[in-house]
Amino acid sequence: MFRLLIGPVIIGIFTFLLIYFVSPIIISESDLVAIVAEFALSLSNTYFDNMPPVIASYINNLNLAVVALTVGLSLTVVIQLLVIIGGMFICLTRWIISFLRRERKEEPRDLSPIDLDSGFESSGDGKKILGRGLDSIDRD
């Protein structure tokens, strides 16, 4: 929840406040509005034959508050999309790794048979050999 909604909203609000209060110290308000208007105008000329009324109204009513709000909201949406795409890639990667691990599992092999001493093998049913005959050290 935090990664998807709260984090991007906090970043968007921080960006809005940074543009609205800090950027006029660095660059004048009219220059900042002119840069954004020029960018919107160039996008409109690139993608549309005639300028849509929405973009014309946006450029007509452009001021520092609108610029800050637009950049803050746009950045919030972009970060949310990046978080969603990143989450999808992480989920897909985990799925592929788990699939590869499942495919790599081999069935356990049986152990080789134990070689028993001939004294143990030749003992009768009632006889028990305790502690002798199983190790090579015990042989005479």
C-alpha positions as CSV (number, residue, x, y, z in Angstrom):
1,M,0.0,0.0,0.0
2,F,2.8,2.4,0.9
3,R,4.8,1.7,-2.2
4,L,1.8,2.0,-4.5
5,L,-0.1,5.0,-3.1
6,I,1.4,6.8,-0.2
7,G,5.0,7.0,-1.4
8,P,4.2,8.5,-4.8
9,V,1.7,11.0,-3.3
10,I,4.3,12.2,-0.8
11,I,6.8,12.6,-3.7
12,G,4.2,14.5,-5.7
13,I,3.4,16.8,-2.8
14,F,7.1,17.4,-2.2
15,T,7.6,18.3,-5.8
16,F,4.6,20.7,-5.8
17,L,6.0,22.5,-2.7
18,L,9.5,22.6,-4.2
19,I,8.3,24.1,-7.5
20,Y,5.9,26.5,-5.8
21,F,8.2,27.8,-3.1
22,V,11.8,27.0,-4.0
23,S,12.0,27.4,-7.8
24,P,11.1,31.1,-7.8
25,I,14.3,31.7,-5.8
26,I,16.3,30.0,-8.5
27,I,14.4,30.9,-11.7
28,S,11.9,33.7,-12.2
29,E,8.2,32.8,-12.2
30,S,7.6,34.1,-15.7
31,D,10.6,32.2,-17.1
32,L,9.3,28.9,-15.5
33,V,5.8,29.5,-16.9
34,A,7.2,30.3,-20.3
35,I,9.3,27.0,-20.3
36,V,6.2,24.9,-19.5
37,A,4.0,26.8,-22.0
38,E,6.7,26.2,-24.7
39,F,6.9,22.5,-23.8
40,A,3.1,22.1,-24.0
41,L,3.0,24.0,-27.3
42,S,5.7,21.9,-28.8
43,L,4.0,18.7,-27.7
44,S,0.7,20.0,-29.2
45,N,2.4,20.9,-32.5
46,T,4.1,17.5,-32.6
47,Y,1.1,15.3,-32.0
48,F,-1.9,17.3,-33.3
49,D,-2.6,19.2,-36.5
50,N,-4.8,21.7,-34.7
51,M,-4.3,22.6,-31.1
52,P,-6.9,21.0,-28.9
53,P,-9.0,23.4,-26.8
54,V,-7.9,21.8,-23.6
55,I,-4.2,22.6,-24.3
56,A,-5.1,26.1,-25.5
57,S,-7.1,26.7,-22.2
58,Y,-4.2,25.3,-20.2
59,I,-1.6,27.6,-21.8
60,N,-4.0,30.5,-21.5
61,N,-4.5,30.1,-17.7
62,L,-0.9,29.1,-16.9
63,N,0.6,30.4,-13.8
64,L,3.1,29.1,-11.2
65,A,0.4,27.3,-9.1
66,V,-0.9,25.5,-12.2
67,V,2.6,24.6,-13.2
68,A,3.5,23.2,-9.8
69,L,0.2,21.3,-9.6
70,T,0.6,19.8,-13.0
71,V,4.2,18.7,-12.4
72,G,3.3,17.3,-9.0
73,L,0.3,15.3,-10.3
74,S,2.2,14.1,-13.3
75,L,5.2,12.9,-11.2
76,T,2.8,11.1,-8.9
77,V,1.2,9.2,-11.7
78,V,4.5,8.4,-13.4
79,I,6.0,7.1,-10.1
80,Q,2.9,5.0,-9.5
81,L,3.2,3.4,-12.9
82,L,6.9,2.7,-12.3
83,V,6.1,1.1,-9.0
84,I,3.4,-1.1,-10.7
85,I,5.7,-2.1,-13.5
86,G,8.6,-2.8,-11.1
87,G,6.2,-4.9,-8.9
88,M,5.2,-6.9,-12.0
89,F,8.8,-7.5,-13.0
90,I,9.7,-8.6,-9.5
91,C,6.7,-11.0,-9.4
92,L,7.6,-12.4,-12.8
93,T,11.2,-12.9,-11.8
94,R,10.2,-14.7,-8.6
95,W,7.9,-16.9,-10.6
96,I,10.6,-17.8,-13.1
97,I,13.1,-18.5,-10.3
98,S,10.6,-20.8,-8.5
99,F,9.8,-22.5,-11.7
100,L,13.5,-23.1,-12.5
101,R,14.1,-24.5,-8.9
102,R,11.2,-26.8,-9.3
103,E,12.5,-28.1,-12.6
104,R,16.0,-28.6,-11.2
105,K,15.0,-30.9,-8.4
106,E,16.3,-34.4,-9.0
107,E,15.0,-37.5,-7.4
108,P,17.3,-38.8,-4.7
109,R,19.5,-41.7,-5.7
110,D,19.6,-45.0,-3.8
111,L,22.7,-45.7,-1.8
112,S,24.9,-48.5,-3.0
113,P,24.4,-51.8,-1.1
114,I,26.5,-52.5,2.0
115,D,29.1,-55.2,1.7
116,L,28.7,-57.4,4.7
117,D,31.3,-59.7,6.2
118,S,31.0,-63.3,5.2
119,G,30.9,-64.3,8.9
120,F,27.8,-62.3,9.4
121,E,26.2,-63.6,6.2
122,S,26.9,-67.2,7.1
123,S,25.6,-67.0,10.7
124,G,22.5,-69.0,11.4
125,D,19.1,-67.8,12.3
126,G,19.5,-68.2,16.1
127,K,23.1,-66.8,16.2
128,K,23.7,-63.1,16.7
129,I,27.0,-61.6,16.0
130,L,27.4,-58.5,18.2
131,G,30.2,-56.1,17.6
132,R,32.2,-58.4,15.4
133,G,32.5,-58.9,11.7
134,L,31.1,-55.6,10.5
135,D,34.2,-53.6,10.5
136,S,37.4,-54.5,8.8
137,I,39.3,-53.6,11.9
138,D,37.7,-56.5,13.8
139,R,39.0,-59.2,11.5
140,D,41.7,-61.5,12.7
